Amino acid sequence: MQSLEIAIPILVLAAIVALPLRAALRGRSVRPRAVRPPRPPRPRKSTLHSVSRSQMDEELQDLIRRRS
């Protein structure tokens, strides 16, 4: 019984030390990481461009015709 009273605090202390240590070691990779080339730049988002009034009218008329 006395050995159990001594073992419990030692086990609790070992768990307090071992759990954070295990988490820290698990996060690291064992083998060295391969050097990857840098990512290519992302494509730029499209921007609005100006449209002539006549082209707008044509497209609007086309949409109206399709809808009917």
RAQUI-V554050 format. One record per helix or strand. SS is the DSSP state (h for helix, s for strand). FROM is the first residue (numbers start at 1). TO is the last residue. If there is no record, write none. Layout:
ss=[SS SS]
from=[FROM FROM]
to=[TO TO]
This chain:
ss=[h h]
from=[2 53]
to=[27 67]
